[in-house]
């Protein structure tokens, strides 16, 4: 059996810390004033069970307060830092133990001893960040004097390391989520820019006709007409019959300029000169050619609302 002899911390120098750096590290975890989490509640409960105490806390030391991420047997959520046993315990080299606070000159007049919750016994293991910054403690408390065994003190140290491991895991997850959101934002921006460039820049497409590739200027394309496994491309100058589907051409044509208005038709929006009942009238004239009679293209009932939403109506 290991010795149960406790360390006299009144005679042991406590860890010296750079307080601004310590607080910066603490705040980097974004843990203060967050809702309870089961994993920390479970570790506090296990601490109380192992140490045989009615109270246990996961305590974090902020500028002017100690705040409890998890608490067992205690109603208060925080206390002033000046009253915190944990502000000493977090800087101790091991488990900081006070066998009887009422007889200890360091704590005999502490309001947490003289008043509720009437602390007599305290044992706290420091929560140390990976770079050695003390953030708080996992502590066990009782209203009667007591002393931990060596095994209990070791268990408290182990549980404190587990608390810190979960704090680290929580921080890493938050950082990854933040990076994911930033990446999603960048991807959305890139996609938006790409779509804009695609829409603005795709002034022509190539289609395969017979054994050759034919370049079609999208500004001259009036509408696309489905013909089974083929489509007719109606331009201001000619009609091209090519192998393909309407889905293929919806993907190729700049969505800003074209719209599907029927299961068999895609039209260029700026070629629409009028809507009559269930048909769109398209301007068939070329820039330098003679004026032609508008062509009539049917509008499918399921597409009409979408088309009207895209047109500027007064």
C-alpha positions in Angstrom: 0.0 0.0 0.0 1.3 3.4 -0.9 1.8 5.9 1.9 -1.1 8.3 2.5 1.2 11.1 3.8 0.2 14.5 2.4 2.3 17.3 1.2 2.6 20.4 3.3 1.9 23.0 0.6 2.4 25.9 3.0 6.1 25.0 2.7 6.1 24.2 -1.1 6.6 27.1 -3.5 3.6 27.3 -5.9 4.1 27.5 -9.7 4.8 31.0 -10.9 2.7 31.9 -14.0 2.4 34.8 -16.4 -1.2 35.8 -15.7 -1.9 37.5 -19.1 -0.6 34.4 -20.9 -2.5 32.1 -18.6 -5.8 34.0 -19.2 -5.2 34.1 -23.0 -4.8 30.3 -22.9 -7.9 29.8 -20.8 -10.0 32.0 -23.1 -8.8 30.1 -26.2 -10.8 27.2 -25.0 -14.1 29.2 -25.2 -15.4 27.2 -22.3 -16.4 29.8 -19.8 -20.2 30.3 -19.3 -21.0 27.4 -21.6 -23.8 24.9 -20.9 -23.1 21.7 -18.8 -21.7 18.8 -20.8 -22.1 15.2 -19.8 -18.5 14.2 -20.0 -17.4 16.8 -17.5 -20.3 16.0 -15.2 -19.3 12.4 -15.3 -15.7 13.1 -14.4 -16.8 15.3 -11.5 -19.2 12.6 -10.3 -16.4 10.0 -10.6 -14.1 12.3 -8.6 -16.6 12.6 -5.8 -17.1 8.8 -5.8 -13.4 7.9 -5.7 -12.6 10.5 -3.0 -15.6 9.7 -1.0 -16.8 13.3 -0.8 -20.2 14.9 -1.3 -18.9 17.6 -3.5 -16.7 17.8 -6.6 -16.0 20.5 -9.1 -14.4 21.2 -12.5 -13.3 24.7 -11.7 -11.7 27.2 -14.0 -10.0 30.4 -12.7 -10.9 33.6 -14.6 -9.7 37.1 -13.9 -12.0 37.7 -10.9 -13.9 34.5 -10.4 -13.8 30.8 -10.3 -16.4 29.3 -12.6 -17.6 25.7 -12.5 -17.9 23.8 -15.7 -19.2 20.8 -13.7 -20.4 20.6 -10.2 -21.6 17.8 -7.9 -23.3 18.6 -4.5 -23.0 22.4 -5.0 -25.7 24.8 -6.2 -23.5 27.9 -6.9 -22.2 28.3 -10.5 -19.2 30.5 -9.5 -17.5 32.3 -6.6 -15.1 35.3 -6.3 -11.6 34.3 -7.2 -10.3 35.7 -3.9 -12.3 33.0 -2.1 -11.1 30.1 -4.3 -9.0 27.3 -2.9 -8.5 26.4 -6.6 -6.4 29.5 -7.3 -3.7 28.0 -5.1 -4.3 24.4 -6.1 -4.0 25.0 -9.8 -0.4 26.2 -9.2 0.6 23.3 -7.0 3.1 20.6 -8.2 0.6 17.8 -7.3 -2.7 17.4 -5.5 -3.2 20.3 -3.2 -4.9 19.0 -0.1 -6.3 20.8 2.9 -7.3 18.4 5.6 -9.2 20.8 7.8 -9.7 24.3 6.5 -11.1 25.6 9.8 -7.7 24.9 11.4 -5.7 26.2 8.5 -4.6 29.8 8.8 -4.7 30.2 5.0 -8.5 29.4 4.9 -10.0 29.6 8.4 -11.6 33.0 7.6 -12.6 32.1 4.1 -16.4 32.8 3.5 -16.7 29.4 1.9 -15.5 27.9 5.2 -17.3 30.1 7.7 -20.5 30.1 5.6 -22.1 27.9 3.0 -21.0 25.4 1.7 -19.0 25.2 5.0 -15.9 23.6 3.4 -13.6 21.7 5.8 -11.8 19.4 3.4 -10.4 20.3 0.0 -8.3 18.4 -2.5 -7.6 19.7 -6.0 -5.5 18.5 -9.0 -4.4 21.1 -11.4 -5.7 21.3 -15.0 -2.7 22.1 -17.1 -2.8 23.0 -20.8 -0.3 21.3 -23.1 2.1 24.2 -22.7 1.9 24.1 -18.9 -0.5 26.9 -18.2 -2.7 26.2 -15.2 -6.4 26.8 -16.0 -8.1 25.5 -12.9 -8.6 22.2 -11.0 -10.6 19.1 -10.6 -11.4 19.2 -6.9 -13.2 17.2 -4.2 -14.7 18.9 -1.2 -16.3 17.8 2.1 -17.9 19.5 5.1 -15.9 17.3 7.5 -12.1 17.0 7.9 -10.6 14.1 6.1 -7.4 12.9 4.2 -7.1 11.2 0.9 -5.1 8.0 0.5 -2.2 7.9 -2.0 -4.4 5.9 -4.4 -7.2 8.5 -4.2 -4.7 11.3 -4.9 -3.3 9.5 -7.9 -6.9 8.8 -9.2 -7.6 12.5 -8.8 -4.6 13.4 -10.9 -5.6 10.9 -13.5 -9.1 12.3 -13.7 -7.7 15.8 -13.9 -5.7 14.7 -17.0 -8.9 13.3 -18.5 -10.7 16.6 -17.9 -7.9 18.4 -19.7 -7.9 15.9 -22.5 -11.6 16.5 -23.1 -11.0 20.3 -22.9 -8.4 19.9 -25.6 -10.6 17.7 -27.7 -13.4 20.2 -27.4 -11.1 23.0 -28.5 -9.8 21.1 -31.5 -13.3 20.2 -32.6 -14.3 23.9 -32.3 -11.2 24.9 -34.3 -12.0 22.3 -37.0 -15.6 23.4 -37.2 -14.4 27.0 -37.5 -12.0 26.0 -40.3 -14.7 24.0 -42.0 -17.0 27.0 -42.0 -14.3 29.2 -43.4 -13.5 26.6 -46.0 -17.2 26.3 -46.9 -17.4 30.1 -47.2 -14.3 30.2 -49.5 -15.8 27.4 -51.6 -19.1 29.1 -51.9 -17.3 32.3 -52.9 -15.1 30.4 -55.4 -18.2 28.6 -56.8 -20.1 31.9 -57.0 -17.1 33.5 -58.7 -16.7 30.5 -61.0 -20.4 30.5 -61.8 -20.2 34.2 -62.6 -17.2 33.7 -64.8 -18.8 30.7 -66.4 -22.0 32.6 -67.1 -20.3 35.8 -68.2 -17.5 34.1 -70.1 -19.1 31.2 -71.9 -19.9 33.2 -75.1 -19.7 30.1 -77.2 -20.0 26.3 -77.1 -18.8 23.5 -79.3 -21.2 20.9 -80.5 -20.5 17.7 -82.4 -22.2 17.4 -85.8 -21.4 14.4 -87.9 -17.6 14.1 -87.7 -16.8 17.7 -86.9 -17.0 20.1 -84.0 -19.0 23.2 -84.7 -18.7 26.4 -82.7 -22.0 28.1 -81.8 -22.1 31.6 -80.4 -24.6 31.6 -77.5 -25.6 35.2 -78.3 -26.9 34.0 -81.7 -28.7 30.9 -80.2 -32.4 31.5 -80.0 -33.7 28.3 -78.6 -32.9 24.5 -78.2 -35.5 22.0 -79.3 -35.5 18.3 -78.1 -35.9 15.6 -80.7 -35.5 12.3 -78.9 -31.8 11.5 -78.8 -31.0 14.6 -80.8 -31.6 18.3 -80.4 -32.1 21.2 -82.8 -30.1 24.3 -82.1 -31.9 27.3 -83.7 -29.6 30.2 -84.2 -30.2 33.5 -86.1 -28.5 32.0 -89.1 -29.1 28.3 -89.2 -30.5 25.2 -87.5 -28.0 22.5 -86.3 -29.2 19.0 -85.5 -26.8 17.4 -83.0 -26.7 14.3 -80.8 -27.4 15.2 -77.1 -30.1 15.7 -74.5 -31.7 18.7 -73.0 -30.0 18.0 -69.7 -26.6 18.2 -71.5 -27.4 21.6 -72.9 -28.8 22.9 -69.7 -25.4 22.2 -68.1 -23.5 23.7 -71.0 -25.4 26.9 -71.5 -24.9 29.9 -69.2 -27.8 29.7 -66.8 -28.0 33.5 -66.4 -28.9 33.8 -70.1 -31.0 30.7 -70.8 -34.1 29.1 -69.3 -35.9 25.8 -69.7 -39.5 26.8 -70.5 -40.8 23.4 -71.7 -39.7 19.8 -71.4 -38.7 20.2 -75.1 -37.5 23.8 -75.2 -34.7 25.9 -73.8 -34.8 29.6 -74.9 -32.4 32.6 -74.6 -34.2 35.1 -72.4 -33.1 38.2 -74.2 -34.7 36.8 -77.4 -38.2 36.8 -75.8 -40.2 39.7 -77.1 -43.6 38.8 -75.8 -45.5 36.2 -73.8 -48.9 35.2 -75.3 -51.0 32.8 -73.4 -48.8 29.6 -73.2 -46.2 30.6 -75.7 -43.1 32.8 -75.9 -42.5 34.9 -79.0 -38.8 35.0 -79.9 -37.0 37.6 -82.0 -35.5 35.7 -84.9 -33.6 38.6 -86.4 -29.8 38.7 -86.6 -27.8 41.9 -85.8 -27.3 42.9 -89.5 -30.1 40.8 -91.1 -33.6 41.6 -92.1 -36.4 41.8 -89.5 -38.1 38.5 -89.2 -41.5 37.5 -87.8 -41.1 36.3 -84.1 -41.1 32.6 -83.7 -43.6 31.0 -81.3 -42.3 28.5 -78.7 -44.7 26.8 -76.3 -44.3 27.2 -72.5 -45.0 24.2 -70.3 -47.4 24.9 -67.5 -44.9 23.7 -64.8 -42.3 26.1 -66.2 -44.3 29.2 -66.6 -44.1 30.6 -63.1 -40.3 30.2 -63.0 -40.0 31.9 -66.4 -42.2 34.8 -65.3 -40.2 35.2 -62.1 -37.0 35.7 -64.2 -38.5 38.3 -66.6 -38.8 41.9 -65.5 -42.5 42.6 -65.2 -44.0 46.1 -64.8 
